[in-house]
Amino acid sequence: MLPLDGRRIAVTRAREQSEELGTLLTVLGAEVLFCAAIEILPPLGWAPLDATIQSLPTYDWIVFTSRNAVSHFHARLLLSGVDDATVTGVRIAAIGTGTRDALSACGMRVDVMPERAMAAAIPESLGPIKGLRILLPRSDMARPELPAALRARGADVDEVVAYRTRDAAGTSSLVDRIREHSVDAITFASASAVRSFADAARDIIDKSVSWRGSDRPRIIAIGPVTASAAAELNLPVDRVAADHDVQSLVRAVVDCLSNSSVKTS
């Protein structure tokens, strides 16, 4: 018997960004429900990002905190006419293995990756940064803690919107499944996905007695930042992946469900 036989697991990331996660869960016996909580969109205008790319030689560091930031930045870089030597002259930091792998796939080397895949770990990992210029290509909904921490260490920080996030329709279908008690676990890979889900499921979270007990989906977060966002929204987190990557998220799902009864049929 496979460890996830009979389990129905909701993945709140878009299907095209969750192929590896979906495949691993399926191989382990699960039925995977793709219920995208957020939609990734281009910026309202490309001019700020394009101008920033043209001024890359003035930066000491580029810090990437997501695969989406990498893909959108790299797409505009290819169209910019900026040569590879310009990018090579700027040091690059990646928040974790997924972001590092995305950069490597684009032919961009990574100089620093913190031991913990958390934004809070980035400033220290960069070493002395007083007086240095740092670029953060980010979501329009990115939290302010990282740039604030970098500035507190004396860096000159520029933030530029590389992509936008919006609530997606997948949360509605997921809420319906939860009402039917037909989901065993929900995986979250970002704080924005947690917030989108919590908005859609607020009546269940606030009013359902069973939501606080055993008769609810297990919630598994990819990392402490995602888990913290869930806790702030009164969502009980059952497991947090040991490392900020897909393999660790799958291990957390298996560990979480190993002693839980199957409630789907």
ABEGO torsion letter per residue (X at the ends): XBAABGBBBBBABBAAAAAAAAAAAAAAGBBBBBBBABBBBBBABAAAAAAAAAAAAABABBBBABAAAAAAAAAAAAAAGBBAAAAAABBBBBABAAAAAAAAAAGBBBABBBABBBAAAAAAAAEBABGBBBBBBBBAABBAAAAAAAAAAGBBBBBBBABBBBBBAAAAAAAAAAAAGABABBBBABAAAAAAAAAAAAAAAAABAAAABABBBBBBBABAAAAAAAAAAGBBBABBBABBBAAAAAAAAAAAAAABBBABX
